[in-house]
Amino acid sequence: MLRNMHVHDAQSIVVVLPGQSVAMASSLGQSISNIDIYQDRYVVARTSKSLVLVDLTRNVTGEILWGGRGKERFYFGNPEVT
């Protein structure tokens, strides 16, 4: 559950969960416009051109180019994929 969020600048966000935090930034230099947390483990952040994905348990981050409109559904059935 999202407990606190601090915006440090236009490209990075720190998400604070009970006992967990992560600094996020778009490798494309895009501003993060929206952030969602699923299952208290997976963070999905949206920019205008991409999705930034974080697995808080494994401390891994990935970013993919994405042109979706915010109506996407996510499947987290394979914990080894970020």
C-alpha positions in Angstrom: 0.0 0.0 0.0 1.4 3.4 -0.9 2.2 5.2 2.2 4.1 8.3 1.0 5.4 9.8 -2.2 8.0 12.5 -2.6 8.7 14.2 -5.9 12.4 15.3 -6.1 12.3 16.6 -9.7 10.5 16.1 -12.9 12.1 12.8 -13.7 12.3 10.9 -10.4 9.9 9.8 -7.7 10.7 8.0 -4.5 8.0 5.5 -3.4 8.0 4.7 0.3 6.3 1.5 1.5 6.5 0.0 4.9 10.2 -0.7 5.1 10.8 -0.2 1.4 11.8 2.7 -0.9 13.0 3.1 -4.4 14.2 6.0 -6.5 12.6 6.0 -9.9 13.5 7.8 -13.1 12.7 7.4 -16.8 15.8 6.5 -18.7 14.3 8.4 -21.6 14.2 11.6 -19.6 10.4 11.7 -19.5 8.5 13.1 -16.6 6.6 10.5 -14.6 2.9 11.4 -14.7 1.2 8.6 -12.8 2.3 5.8 -10.4 0.4 2.7 -9.3 1.5 -0.1 -6.9 0.1 -3.6 -7.2 0.3 -6.4 -4.7 2.5 -4.2 -2.4 5.4 -5.3 -4.7 5.1 -4.1 -8.3 5.3 -0.4 -9.2 4.1 0.8 -12.6 4.9 4.4 -13.5 3.7 6.1 -16.7 5.3 8.7 -18.8 4.0 10.2 -22.0 6.1 7.7 -24.0 6.9 4.7 -21.7 6.1 2.5 -18.7 8.7 2.3 -15.9 8.3 -1.0 -14.0 9.8 -1.9 -10.6 9.8 -5.1 -8.6 10.3 -3.9 -5.0 11.0 -7.5 -3.8 13.9 -8.1 -6.2 14.9 -4.5 -6.5 14.9 -4.5 -10.3 13.7 -1.8 -12.7 12.8 -1.9 -16.4 11.4 0.6 -18.9 9.5 0.0 -22.2 8.3 2.3 -24.8 4.5 2.5 -24.5 1.8 4.6 -26.2 -1.2 3.3 -24.2 -4.0 5.4 -22.9 -4.0 4.3 -19.3 -6.6 1.5 -19.6 -4.1 -1.3 -19.6 -4.3 -4.4 -17.4 -1.3 -6.0 -16.0 -0.5 -9.6 -15.2 1.9 -10.3 -12.4 1.7 -14.1 -12.5 5.4 -14.6 -13.4 7.5 -13.0 -10.6 10.8 -13.4 -12.6 9.7 -11.0 -15.3 10.0 -7.2 -14.9 
